[in-house]
Amino acid sequence: MRPSHRLLAAISRSQPSKLKKPSISLDHFIQRQRVLSLWREIMRALIKVPPSSTRTELHKYARDEFERHRGVSDIVG
């Protein structure tokens, strides 16, 4: 290990984290990025739908589904 890495590791062990939330695992991070990517893809697709009540309903449905599954924390993949 490089001396600079040892120094940073020693500092990080001695000082408590300033983050309010606990850090997430790499698997959770990757899954979160996939979810955000899916959300962006859906929003881009909705832009192509002409402004109408259908577009509004689709947006509301997508948002409700994402909100309904917000607390899911198990990783399947």
mmCIF file of the N, C-alpha and C atoms, coordinates in Angstrom:
data_MODEL
# 
_entry.id   MODEL 
# 
loop_
_atom_site.group_PDB 
_atom_site.id 
_atom_site.type_symbol 
_atom_site.label_atom_id 
_atom_site.label_alt_id 
_atom_site.label_comp_id 
_atom_site.label_asym_id 
_atom_site.label_entity_id 
_atom_site.label_seq_id 
_atom_site.pdbx_PDB_ins_code 
_atom_site.Cartn_x 
_atom_site.Cartn_y 
_atom_site.Cartn_z 
_atom_site.occupancy 
_atom_site.B_iso_or_equiv 
_atom_site.pdbx_formal_charge 
_atom_site.auth_seq_id 
_atom_site.auth_comp_id 
_atom_site.auth_asym_id 
_atom_site.auth_atom_id 
_atom_site.pdbx_PDB_model_num 
ATOM 1   N N  . MET A 1 1  ? 0.848   -1.180  0.000   1.00 0.00 ? 1  MET A N  1 
ATOM 2   C CA . MET A 1 1  ? 0.000   0.000   0.000   1.00 0.00 ? 1  MET A CA 1 
ATOM 3   C C  . MET A 1 1  ? 0.885   1.232   0.000   1.00 0.00 ? 1  MET A C  1 
ATOM 4   N N  . ARG A 1 2  ? 0.511   2.198   -0.783  1.00 0.00 ? 2  ARG A N  1 
ATOM 5   C CA . ARG A 1 2  ? 1.280   3.439   -0.847  1.00 0.00 ? 2  ARG A CA 1 
ATOM 6   C C  . ARG A 1 2  ? 1.214   4.185   0.481   1.00 0.00 ? 2  ARG A C  1 
ATOM 7   N N  . PRO A 1 3  ? 2.247   4.955   0.773   1.00 0.00 ? 3  PRO A N  1 
ATOM 8   C CA . PRO A 1 3  ? 2.235   5.724   2.028   1.00 0.00 ? 3  PRO A CA 1 
ATOM 9   C C  . PRO A 1 3  ? 1.046   6.689   2.108   1.00 0.00 ? 3  PRO A C  1 
ATOM 10  N N  . SER A 1 4  ? 0.704   7.311   0.976   1.00 0.00 ? 4  SER A N  1 
ATOM 11  C CA . SER A 1 4  ? -0.417  8.254   1.006   1.00 0.00 ? 4  SER A CA 1 
ATOM 12  C C  . SER A 1 4  ? -1.731  7.533   1.278   1.00 0.00 ? 4  SER A C  1 
ATOM 13  N N  . HIS A 1 5  ? -1.868  6.309   0.763   1.00 0.00 ? 5  HIS A N  1 
ATOM 14  C CA . HIS A 1 5  ? -3.082  5.531   1.022   1.00 0.00 ? 5  HIS A CA 1 
ATOM 15  C C  . HIS A 1 5  ? -3.155  5.108   2.481   1.00 0.00 ? 5  HIS A C  1 
ATOM 16  N N  . ARG A 1 6  ? -1.991  4.762   3.044   1.00 0.00 ? 6  ARG A N  1 
ATOM 17  C CA . ARG A 1 6  ? -1.959  4.393   4.465   1.00 0.00 ? 6  ARG A CA 1 
ATOM 18  C C  . ARG A 1 6  ? -2.372  5.569   5.335   1.00 0.00 ? 6  ARG A C  1 
ATOM 19  N N  . LEU A 1 7  ? -1.896  6.751   4.971   1.00 0.00 ? 7  LEU A N  1 
ATOM 20  C CA . LEU A 1 7  ? -2.242  7.953   5.729   1.00 0.00 ? 7  LEU A CA 1 
ATOM 21  C C  . LEU A 1 7  ? -3.740  8.213   5.655   1.00 0.00 ? 7  LEU A C  1 
ATOM 22  N N  . LEU A 1 8  ? -4.309  8.131   4.456   1.00 0.00 ? 8  LEU A N  1 
ATOM 23  C CA . LEU A 1 8  ? -5.747  8.361   4.301   1.00 0.00 ? 8  LEU A CA 1 
ATOM 24  C C  . LEU A 1 8  ? -6.556  7.300   5.043   1.00 0.00 ? 8  LEU A C  1 
ATOM 25  N N  . ALA A 1 9  ? -6.108  6.065   5.002   1.00 0.00 ? 9  ALA A N  1 
ATOM 26  C CA . ALA A 1 9  ? -6.807  4.993   5.707   1.00 0.00 ? 9  ALA A CA 1 
ATOM 27  C C  . ALA A 1 9  ? -6.758  5.235   7.220   1.00 0.00 ? 9  ALA A C  1 
ATOM 28  N N  . ALA A 1 10 ? -5.616  5.678   7.719   1.00 0.00 ? 10 ALA A N  1 
ATOM 29  C CA . ALA A 1 10 ? -5.487  5.945   9.153   1.00 0.00 ? 10 ALA A CA 1 
ATOM 30  C C  . ALA A 1 10 ? -6.378  7.106   9.563   1.00 0.00 ? 10 ALA A C  1 
ATOM 31  N N  . ILE A 1 11 ? -6.435  8.135   8.750   1.00 0.00 ? 11 ILE A N  1 
ATOM 32  C CA . ILE A 1 11 ? -7.272  9.295   9.055   1.00 0.00 ? 11 ILE A CA 1 
ATOM 33  C C  . ILE A 1 11 ? -8.747  8.893   9.035   1.00 0.00 ? 11 ILE A C  1 
ATOM 34  N N  . SER A 1 12 ? -9.139  8.118   8.020   1.00 0.00 ? 12 SER A N  1 
ATOM 35  C CA . SER A 1 12 ? -10.546 7.745   7.903   1.00 0.00 ? 12 SER A CA 1 
ATOM 36  C C  . SER A 1 12 ? -10.983 6.829   9.049   1.00 0.00 ? 12 SER A C  1 
ATOM 37  N N  . ARG A 1 13 ? -10.075 6.021   9.579   1.00 0.00 ? 13 ARG A N  1 
ATOM 38  C CA . ARG A 1 13 ? -10.423 5.162   10.712  1.00 0.00 ? 13 ARG A CA 1 
ATOM 39  C C  . ARG A 1 13 ? -10.538 5.957   12.007  1.00 0.00 ? 13 ARG A C  1 
ATOM 40  N N  . SER A 1 14 ? -9.753  7.006   12.130  1.00 0.00 ? 14 SER A N  1 
ATOM 41  C CA . SER A 1 14 ? -9.733  7.742   13.391  1.00 0.00 ? 14 SER A CA 1 
ATOM 42  C C  . SER A 1 14 ? -10.850 8.782   13.491  1.00 0.00 ? 14 SER A C  1 
ATOM 43  N N  . GLN A 1 15 ? -11.373 9.243   12.366  1.00 0.00 ? 15 GLN A N  1 
ATOM 44  C CA . GLN A 1 15 ? -12.419 10.265  12.394  1.00 0.00 ? 15 GLN A CA 1 
ATOM 45  C C  . GLN A 1 15 ? -13.758 9.659   11.997  1.00 0.00 ? 15 GLN A C  1 
ATOM 46  N N  . PRO A 1 16 ? -14.808 10.019  12.722  1.00 0.00 ? 16 PRO A N  1 
ATOM 47  C CA . PRO A 1 16 ? -16.121 9.515   12.331  1.00 0.00 ? 16 PRO A CA 1 
ATOM 48  C C  . PRO A 1 16 ? -16.567 10.137  11.011  1.00 0.00 ? 16 PRO A C  1 
ATOM 49  N N  . SER A 1 17 ? -17.376 9.412   10.300  1.00 0.00 ? 17 SER A N  1 
ATOM 50  C CA . SER A 1 17 ? -17.864 9.889   9.013   1.00 0.00 ? 17 SER A CA 1 
ATOM 51  C C  . SER A 1 17 ? -18.814 11.065  9.206   1.00 0.00 ? 17 SER A C  1 
ATOM 52  N N  . LYS A 1 18 ? -18.763 12.014  8.302   1.00 0.00 ? 18 LYS A N  1 
ATOM 53  C CA . LYS A 1 18 ? -19.662 13.158  8.353   1.00 0.00 ? 18 LYS A CA 1 
ATOM 54  C C  . LYS A 1 18 ? -20.935 12.903  7.543   1.00 0.00 ? 18 LYS A C  1 
ATOM 55  N N  . LEU A 1 19 ? -20.994 11.732  6.915   1.00 0.00 ? 19 LEU A N  1 
ATOM 56  C CA . LEU A 1 19 ? -22.182 11.388  6.144   1.00 0.00 ? 19 LEU A CA 1 
ATOM 57  C C  . LEU A 1 19 ? -23.328 11.060  7.097   1.00 0.00 ? 19 LEU A C  1 
ATOM 58  N N  . LYS A 1 20 ? -24.514 11.528  6.748   1.00 0.00 ? 20 LYS A N  1 
ATOM 59  C CA . LYS A 1 20 ? -25.665 11.274  7.592   1.00 0.00 ? 20 LYS A CA 1 
ATOM 60  C C  . LYS A 1 20 ? -26.221 9.869   7.352   1.00 0.00 ? 20 LYS A C  1 
ATOM 61  N N  . LYS A 1 21 ? -26.123 9.376   6.120   1.00 0.00 ? 21 LYS A N  1 
ATOM 62  C CA . LYS A 1 21 ? -26.614 8.047   5.791   1.00 0.00 ? 21 LYS A CA 1 
ATOM 63  C C  . LYS A 1 21 ? -25.444 7.075   5.754   1.00 0.00 ? 21 LYS A C  1 
ATOM 64  N N  . PRO A 1 22 ? -25.697 5.830   6.121   1.00 0.00 ? 22 PRO A N  1 
ATOM 65  C CA . PRO A 1 22 ? -24.617 4.842   6.000   1.00 0.00 ? 22 PRO A CA 1 
ATOM 66  C C  . PRO A 1 22 ? -24.294 4.611   4.530   1.00 0.00 ? 22 PRO A C  1 
ATOM 67  N N  . SER A 1 23 ? -23.059 4.301   4.243   1.00 0.00 ? 23 SER A N  1 
ATOM 68  C CA . SER A 1 23 ? -22.676 4.082   2.856   1.00 0.00 ? 23 SER A CA 1 
ATOM 69  C C  . SER A 1 23 ? -23.326 2.797   2.346   1.00 0.00 ? 23 SER A C  1 
ATOM 70  N N  . ILE A 1 24 ? -23.572 2.753   1.045   1.00 0.00 ? 24 ILE A N  1 
ATOM 71  C CA . ILE A 1 24 ? -24.222 1.593   0.457   1.00 0.00 ? 24 ILE A CA 1 
ATOM 72  C C  . ILE A 1 24 ? -23.168 0.712   -0.210  1.00 0.00 ? 24 ILE A C  1 
ATOM 73  N N  . SER A 1 25 ? -23.525 -0.540  -0.381  1.00 0.00 ? 25 SER A N  1 
ATOM 74  C CA . SER A 1 25 ? -22.589 -1.474  -0.998  1.00 0.00 ? 25 SER A CA 1 
ATOM 75  C C  . SER A 1 25 ? -22.484 -1.184  -2.496  1.00 0.00 ? 25 SER A C  1 
ATOM 76  N N  . LEU A 1 26 ? -21.500 -1.760  -3.116  1.00 0.00 ? 26 LEU A N  1 
ATOM 77  C CA . LEU A 1 26 ? -21.310 -1.579  -4.558  1.00 0.00 ? 26 LEU A CA 1 
ATOM 78  C C  . LEU A 1 26 ? -22.511 -2.124  -5.319  1.00 0.00 ? 26 LEU A C  1 
ATOM 79  N N  . ASP A 1 27 ? -23.043 -3.267  -4.890  1.00 0.00 ? 27 ASP A N  1 
ATOM 80  C CA . ASP A 1 27 ? -24.213 -3.843  -5.560  1.00 0.00 ? 27 ASP A CA 1 
ATOM 81  C C  . ASP A 1 27 ? -25.418 -2.903  -5.482  1.00 0.00 ? 27 ASP A C  1 
ATOM 82  N N  . HIS A 1 28 ? -25.632 -2.302  -4.314  1.00 0.00 ? 28 HIS A N  1 
ATOM 83  C CA . HIS A 1 28 ? -26.735 -1.351  -4.172  1.00 0.00 ? 28 HIS A CA 1 
ATOM 84  C C  . HIS A 1 28 ? -26.498 -0.118  -5.035  1.00 0.00 ? 28 HIS A C  1 
ATOM 85  N N  . PHE A 1 29 ? -25.270 0.344   -5.088  1.00 0.00 ? 29 PHE A N  1 
ATOM 86  C CA . PHE A 1 29 ? -24.943 1.510   -5.900  1.00 0.00 ? 29 PHE A CA 1 
ATOM 87  C C  . PHE A 1 29 ? -25.237 1.240   -7.372  1.00 0.00 ? 29 PHE A C  1 
ATOM 88  N N  . ILE A 1 30 ? -24.818 0.076   -7.858  1.00 0.00 ? 30 ILE A N  1 
ATOM 89  C CA . ILE A 1 30 ? -25.045 -0.284  -9.261  1.00 0.00 ? 30 ILE A CA 1 
ATOM 90  C C  . ILE A 1 30 ? -26.540 -0.413  -9.531  1.00 0.00 ? 30 ILE A C  1 
ATOM 91  N N  . GLN A 1 31 ? -27.263 -1.046  -8.626  1.00 0.00 ? 31 GLN A N  1 
ATOM 92  C CA . GLN A 1 31 ? -28.707 -1.197  -8.813  1.00 0.00 ? 31 GLN A CA 1 
ATOM 93  C C  . GLN A 1 31 ? -29.389 0.166   -8.821  1.00 0.00 ? 31 GLN A C  1 
ATOM 94  N N  . ARG A 1 32 ? -28.958 1.064   -7.955  1.00 0.00 ? 32 ARG A N  1 
ATOM 95  C CA . ARG A 1 32 ? -29.539 2.417   -7.914  1.00 0.00 ? 32 ARG A CA 1 
ATOM 96  C C  . ARG A 1 32 ? -29.298 3.138   -9.232  1.00 0.00 ? 32 ARG A C  1 
ATOM 97  N N  . GLN A 1 33 ? -28.114 2.989   -9.799  1.00 0.00 ? 33 GLN A N  1 
ATOM 98  C CA . GLN A 1 33 ? -27.803 3.623   -11.080 1.00 0.00 ? 33 GLN A CA 1 
ATOM 99  C C  . GLN A 1 33 ? -28.676 3.059   -12.189 1.00 0.00 ? 33 GLN A C  1 
ATOM 100 N N  . ARG A 1 34 ? -28.957 1.760   -12.140 1.00 0.00 ? 34 ARG A N  1 
ATOM 101 C CA . ARG A 1 34 ? -29.840 1.142   -13.137 1.00 0.00 ? 34 ARG A CA 1 
ATOM 102 C C  . ARG A 1 34 ? -31.253 1.706   -13.036 1.00 0.00 ? 34 ARG A C  1 
ATOM 103 N N  . VAL A 1 35 ? -31.722 1.879   -11.806 1.00 0.00 ? 35 VAL A N  1 
ATOM 104 C CA . VAL A 1 35 ? -33.065 2.418   -11.589 1.00 0.00 ? 35 VAL A CA 1 
ATOM 105 C C  . VAL A 1 35 ? -33.143 3.853   -12.106 1.00 0.00 ? 35 VAL A C  1 
ATOM 106 N N  . LEU A 1 36 ? -32.147 4.656   -11.788 1.00 0.00 ? 36 LEU A N  1 
ATOM 107 C CA . LEU A 1 36 ? -32.134 6.044   -12.264 1.00 0.00 ? 36 LEU A CA 1 
ATOM 108 C C  . LEU A 1 36 ? -32.060 6.095   -13.785 1.00 0.00 ? 36 LEU A C  1 
ATOM 109 N N  . SER A 1 37 ? -31.305 5.189   -14.374 1.00 0.00 ? 37 SER A N  1 
ATOM 110 C CA . SER A 1 37 ? -31.206 5.119   -15.828 1.00 0.00 ? 37 SER A CA 1 
ATOM 111 C C  . SER A 1 37 ? -32.563 4.759   -16.440 1.00 0.00 ? 37 SER A C  1 
ATOM 112 N N  . LEU A 1 38 ? -33.262 3.820   -15.825 1.00 0.00 ? 38 LEU A N  1 
ATOM 113 C CA . LEU A 1 38 ? -34.598 3.442   -16.303 1.00 0.00 ? 38 LEU A CA 1 
ATOM 114 C C  . LEU A 1 38 ? -35.549 4.624   -16.213 1.00 0.00 ? 38 LEU A C  1 
ATOM 115 N N  . TRP A 1 39 ? -35.501 5.356   -15.097 1.00 0.00 ? 39 TRP A N  1 
ATOM 116 C CA . TRP A 1 39 ? -36.361 6.537   -14.924 1.00 0.00 ? 39 TRP A CA 1 
ATOM 117 C C  . TRP A 1 39 ? -36.087 7.566   -16.027 1.00 0.00 ? 39 TRP A C  1 
ATOM 118 N N  . ARG A 1 40 ? -34.827 7.836   -16.280 1.00 0.00 ? 40 ARG A N  1 
ATOM 119 C CA . ARG A 1 40 ? -34.484 8.807   -17.334 1.00 0.00 ? 40 ARG A CA 1 
ATOM 120 C C  . ARG A 1 40 ? -34.962 8.338   -18.701 1.00 0.00 ? 40 ARG A C  1 
ATOM 121 N N  . GLU A 1 41 ? -34.824 7.053   -18.966 1.00 0.00 ? 41 GLU A N  1 
ATOM 122 C CA . GLU A 1 41 ? -35.275 6.491   -20.238 1.00 0.00 ? 41 GLU A CA 1 
ATOM 123 C C  . GLU A 1 41 ? -36.790 6.651   -20.396 1.00 0.00 ? 41 GLU A C  1 
ATOM 124 N N  . ILE A 1 42 ? -37.522 6.399   -19.326 1.00 0.00 ? 42 ILE A N  1 
ATOM 125 C CA . ILE A 1 42 ? -38.977 6.571   -19.362 1.00 0.00 ? 42 ILE A CA 1 
ATOM 126 C C  . ILE A 1 42 ? -39.328 8.028   -19.603 1.00 0.00 ? 42 ILE A C  1 
ATOM 127 N N  . MET A 1 43 ? -38.655 8.937   -18.925 1.00 0.00 ? 43 MET A N  1 
ATOM 128 C CA . MET A 1 43 ? -38.949 10.365  -19.090 1.00 0.00 ? 43 MET A CA 1 
ATOM 129 C C  . MET A 1 43 ? -38.629 10.832  -20.512 1.00 0.00 ? 43 MET A C  1 
ATOM 130 N N  . ARG A 1 44 ? -37.542 10.331  -21.085 1.00 0.00 ? 44 ARG A N  1 
ATOM 131 C CA . ARG A 1 44 ? -37.208 10.694  -22.471 1.00 0.00 ? 44 ARG A CA 1 
ATOM 132 C C  . ARG A 1 44 ? -38.262 10.169  -23.439 1.00 0.00 ? 44 ARG A C  1 
ATOM 133 N N  . ALA A 1 45 ? -38.770 8.971   -23.167 1.00 0.00 ? 45 ALA A N  1 
ATOM 134 C CA . ALA A 1 45 ? -39.811 8.407   -24.022 1.00 0.00 ? 45 ALA A CA 1 
ATOM 135 C C  . ALA A 1 45 ? -41.103 9.211   -23.905 1.00 0.00 ? 45 ALA A C  1 
ATOM 136 N N  . LEU A 1 46 ? -41.397 9.693   -22.710 1.00 0.00 ? 46 LEU A N  1 
ATOM 137 C CA . LEU A 1 46 ? -42.622 10.470  -22.514 1.00 0.00 ? 46 LEU A CA 1 
ATOM 138 C C  . LEU A 1 46 ? -42.580 11.810  -23.247 1.00 0.00 ? 46 LEU A C  1 
ATOM 139 N N  . ILE A 1 47 ? -41.393 12.349  -23.430 1.00 0.00 ? 47 ILE A N  1 
ATOM 140 C CA . ILE A 1 47 ? -41.273 13.624  -24.155 1.00 0.00 ? 47 ILE A CA 1 
ATOM 141 C C  . ILE A 1 47 ? -41.753 13.459  -25.589 1.00 0.00 ? 47 ILE A C  1 
ATOM 142 N N  . LYS A 1 48 ? -41.596 12.253  -26.138 1.00 0.00 ? 48 LYS A N  1 
ATOM 143 C CA . LYS A 1 48 ? -41.987 11.995  -27.528 1.00 0.00 ? 48 LYS A CA 1 
ATOM 144 C C  . LYS A 1 48 ? -43.503 11.854  -27.687 1.00 0.00 ? 48 LYS A C  1 
ATOM 145 N N  . VAL A 1 49 ? -44.214 11.635  -26.572 1.00 0.00 ? 49 VAL A N  1 
ATOM 146 C CA . VAL A 1 49 ? -45.675 11.538  -26.623 1.00 0.00 ? 49 VAL A CA 1 
ATOM 147 C C  . VAL A 1 49 ? -46.230 12.957  -26.692 1.00 0.00 ? 49 VAL A C  1 
ATOM 148 N N  . PRO A 1 50 ? -47.142 13.215  -27.621 1.00 0.00 ? 50 PRO A N  1 
ATOM 149 C CA . PRO A 1 50 ? -47.705 14.565  -27.719 1.00 0.00 ? 50 PRO A CA 1 
ATOM 150 C C  . PRO A 1 50 ? -48.378 14.980  -26.404 1.00 0.00 ? 50 PRO A C  1 
ATOM 151 N N  . PRO A 1 51 ? -48.258 16.253  -26.042 1.00 0.00 ? 51 PRO A N  1 
ATOM 152 C CA . PRO A 1 51 ? -48.884 16.718  -24.795 1.00 0.00 ? 51 PRO A CA 1 
ATOM 153 C C  . PRO A 1 51 ? -50.393 16.435  -24.820 1.00 0.00 ? 51 PRO A C  1 
ATOM 154 N N  . SER A 1 52 ? -50.839 15.659  -23.860 1.00 0.00 ? 52 SER A N  1 
ATOM 155 C CA . SER A 1 52 ? -52.252 15.309  -23.753 1.00 0.00 ? 52 SER A CA 1 
ATOM 156 C C  . SER A 1 52 ? -52.488 14.705  -22.379 1.00 0.00 ? 52 SER A C  1 
ATOM 157 N N  . SER A 1 53 ? -53.727 14.312  -22.150 1.00 0.00 ? 53 SER A N  1 
ATOM 158 C CA . SER A 1 53 ? -54.035 13.676  -20.867 1.00 0.00 ? 53 SER A CA 1 
ATOM 159 C C  . SER A 1 53 ? -53.337 12.317  -20.772 1.00 0.00 ? 53 SER A C  1 
ATOM 160 N N  . THR A 1 54 ? -53.112 11.674  -21.924 1.00 0.00 ? 54 THR A N  1 
ATOM 161 C CA . THR A 1 54 ? -52.417 10.384  -21.928 1.00 0.00 ? 54 THR A CA 1 
ATOM 162 C C  . THR A 1 54 ? -50.993 10.536  -21.407 1.00 0.00 ? 54 THR A C  1 
ATOM 163 N N  . ARG A 1 55 ? -50.319 11.560  -21.872 1.00 0.00 ? 55 ARG A N  1 
ATOM 164 C CA . ARG A 1 55 ? -48.938 11.811  -21.423 1.00 0.00 ? 55 ARG A CA 1 
ATOM 165 C C  . ARG A 1 55 ? -48.910 12.058  -19.920 1.00 0.00 ? 55 ARG A C  1 
ATOM 166 N N  . THR A 1 56 ? -49.858 12.836  -19.439 1.00 0.00 ? 56 THR A N  1 
ATOM 167 C CA . THR A 1 56 ? -49.933 13.125  -18.007 1.00 0.00 ? 56 THR A CA 1 
ATOM 168 C C  . THR A 1 56 ? -50.196 11.848  -17.213 1.00 0.00 ? 56 THR A C  1 
ATOM 169 N N  . GLU A 1 57 ? -51.105 11.007  -17.718 1.00 0.00 ? 57 GLU A N  1 
ATOM 170 C CA . GLU A 1 57 ? -51.416 9.756   -17.035 1.00 0.00 ? 57 GLU A CA 1 
ATOM 171 C C  . GLU A 1 57 ? -50.208 8.816   -17.016 1.00 0.00 ? 57 GLU A C  1 
ATOM 172 N N  . LEU A 1 58 ? -49.483 8.755   -18.129 1.00 0.00 ? 58 LEU A N  1 
ATOM 173 C CA . LEU A 1 58 ? -48.295 7.909   -18.190 1.00 0.00 ? 58 LEU A CA 1 
ATOM 174 C C  . LEU A 1 58 ? -47.238 8.376   -17.192 1.00 0.00 ? 58 LEU A C  1 
ATOM 175 N N  . HIS A 1 59 ? -47.045 9.678   -17.110 1.00 0.00 ? 59 HIS A N  1 
ATOM 176 C CA . HIS A 1 59 ? -46.070 10.236  -16.167 1.00 0.00 ? 59 HIS A CA 1 
ATOM 177 C C  . HIS A 1 59 ? -46.489 9.923   -14.738 1.00 0.00 ? 59 HIS A C  1 
ATOM 178 N N  . LYS A 1 60 ? -47.764 10.113  -14.436 1.00 0.00 ? 60 LYS A N  1 
ATOM 179 C CA . LYS A 1 60 ? -48.257 9.833   -13.088 1.00 0.00 ? 60 LYS A CA 1 
ATOM 180 C C  . LYS A 1 60 ? -48.111 8.350   -12.756 1.00 0.00 ? 60 LYS A C  1 
ATOM 181 N N  . TYR A 1 61 ? -48.417 7.486   -13.715 1.00 0.00 ? 61 TYR A N  1 
ATOM 182 C CA . TYR A 1 61 ? -48.302 6.041   -13.484 1.00 0.00 ? 61 TYR A CA 1 
ATOM 183 C C  . TYR A 1 61 ? -46.847 5.656   -13.195 1.00 0.00 ? 61 TYR A C  1 
ATOM 184 N N  . ALA A 1 62 ? -45.929 6.159   -14.007 1.00 0.00 ? 62 ALA A N  1 
ATOM 185 C CA . ALA A 1 62 ? -44.509 5.847   -13.809 1.00 0.00 ? 62 ALA A CA 1 
ATOM 186 C C  . ALA A 1 62 ? -44.039 6.334   -12.443 1.00 0.00 ? 62 ALA A C  1 
ATOM 187 N N  . ARG A 1 63 ? -44.401 7.552   -12.095 1.00 0.00 ? 63 ARG A N  1 
ATOM 188 C CA . ARG A 1 63 ? -43.984 8.107   -10.808 1.00 0.00 ? 63 ARG A CA 1 
ATOM 189 C C  . ARG A 1 63 ? -44.574 7.304   -9.643  1.00 0.00 ? 63 ARG A C  1 
ATOM 190 N N  . ASP A 1 64 ? -45.853 6.955   -9.752  1.00 0.00 ? 64 ASP A N  1 
ATOM 191 C CA . ASP A 1 64 ? -46.495 6.176   -8.685  1.00 0.00 ? 64 ASP A CA 1 
ATOM 192 C C  . ASP A 1 64 ? -45.820 4.813   -8.505  1.00 0.00 ? 64 ASP A C  1 
ATOM 193 N N  . GLU A 1 65 ? -45.460 4.178   -9.613  1.00 0.00 ? 65 GLU A N  1 
ATOM 194 C CA . GLU A 1 65 ? -44.801 2.871   -9.531  1.00 0.00 ? 65 GLU A CA 1 
ATOM 195 C C  . GLU A 1 65 ? -43.420 2.992   -8.875  1.00 0.00 ? 65 GLU A C  1 
ATOM 196 N N  . PHE A 1 66 ? -42.685 4.025   -9.257  1.00 0.00 ? 66 PHE A N  1 
ATOM 197 C CA . PHE A 1 66 ? -41.366 4.217   -8.638  1.00 0.00 ? 66 PHE A CA 1 
ATOM 198 C C  . PHE A 1 66 ? -41.511 4.530   -7.155  1.00 0.00 ? 66 PHE A C  1 
ATOM 199 N N  . GLU A 1 67 ? -42.480 5.353   -6.806  1.00 0.00 ? 67 GLU A N  1 
ATOM 200 C CA . GLU A 1 67 ? -42.712 5.686   -5.397  1.00 0.00 ? 67 GLU A CA 1 
ATOM 201 C C  . GLU A 1 67 ? -43.151 4.449   -4.612  1.00 0.00 ? 67 GLU A C  1 
ATOM 202 N N  . ARG A 1 68 ? -43.972 3.612   -5.232  1.00 0.00 ? 68 ARG A N  1 
ATOM 203 C CA . ARG A 1 68 ? -44.469 2.407   -4.567  1.00 0.00 ? 68 ARG A CA 1 
ATOM 204 C C  . ARG A 1 68 ? -43.317 1.454   -4.235  1.00 0.00 ? 68 ARG A C  1 
ATOM 205 N N  . HIS A 1 69 ? -42.296 1.456   -5.062  1.00 0.00 ? 69 HIS A N  1 
ATOM 206 C CA . HIS A 1 69 ? -41.164 0.553   -4.861  1.00 0.00 ? 69 HIS A CA 1 
ATOM 207 C C  . HIS A 1 69 ? -39.945 1.250   -4.259  1.00 0.00 ? 69 HIS A C  1 
ATOM 208 N N  . ARG A 1 70 ? -40.122 2.422   -3.753  1.00 0.00 ? 70 ARG A N  1 
ATOM 209 C CA . ARG A 1 70 ? -39.001 3.202   -3.208  1.00 0.00 ? 70 ARG A CA 1 
ATOM 210 C C  . ARG A 1 70 ? -38.263 2.476   -2.084  1.00 0.00 ? 70 ARG A C  1 
ATOM 211 N N  . GLY A 1 71 ? -38.973 1.793   -1.225  1.00 0.00 ? 71 GLY A N  1 
ATOM 212 C CA . GLY A 1 71 ? -38.351 1.170   -0.061  1.00 0.00 ? 71 GLY A CA 1 
ATOM 213 C C  . GLY A 1 71 ? -37.750 -0.206  -0.327  1.00 0.00 ? 71 GLY A C  1 
ATOM 214 N N  . VAL A 1 72 ? -37.831 -0.708  -1.541  1.00 0.00 ? 72 VAL A N  1 
ATOM 215 C CA . VAL A 1 72 ? -37.294 -2.022  -1.836  1.00 0.00 ? 72 VAL A CA 1 
ATOM 216 C C  . VAL A 1 72 ? -35.774 -1.974  -1.732  1.00 0.00 ? 72 VAL A C  1 
ATOM 217 N N  . SER A 1 73 ? -35.218 -2.911  -0.972  1.00 0.00 ? 73 SER A N  1 
ATOM 218 C CA . SER A 1 73 ? -33.770 -2.874  -0.773  1.00 0.00 ? 73 SER A CA 1 
ATOM 219 C C  . SER A 1 73 ? -33.083 -4.199  -1.121  1.00 0.00 ? 73 SER A C  1 
ATOM 220 N N  . ASP A 1 74 ? -33.867 -5.236  -1.453  1.00 0.00 ? 74 ASP A N  1 
ATOM 221 C CA . ASP A 1 74 ? -33.212 -6.492  -1.827  1.00 0.00 ? 74 ASP A CA 1 
ATOM 222 C C  . ASP A 1 74 ? -32.709 -6.424  -3.255  1.00 0.00 ? 74 ASP A C  1 
ATOM 223 N N  . ILE A 1 75 ? -31.588 -7.071  -3.504  1.00 0.00 ? 75 ILE A N  1 
ATOM 224 C CA . ILE A 1 75 ? -30.970 -7.012  -4.813  1.00 0.00 ? 75 ILE A CA 1 
ATOM 225 C C  . ILE A 1 75 ? -31.177 -8.361  -5.493  1.00 0.00 ? 75 ILE A C  1 
ATOM 226 N N  . VAL A 1 76 ? -31.765 -8.305  -6.673  1.00 0.00 ? 76 VAL A N  1 
ATOM 227 C CA . VAL A 1 76 ? -31.965 -9.506  -7.471  1.00 0.00 ? 76 VAL A CA 1 
ATOM 228 C C  . VAL A 1 76 ? -31.260 -9.272  -8.780  1.00 0.00 ? 76 VAL A C  1 
ATOM 229 N N  . GLY A 1 77 ? -30.414 -10.132 -9.172  1.00 0.00 ? 77 GLY A N  1 
ATOM 230 C CA . GLY A 1 77 ? -29.751 -9.880  -10.426 1.00 0.00 ? 77 GLY A CA 1 
ATOM 231 C C  . GLY A 1 77 ? -28.776 -10.895 -10.734 1.00 0.00 ? 77 GLY A C  1 
# 
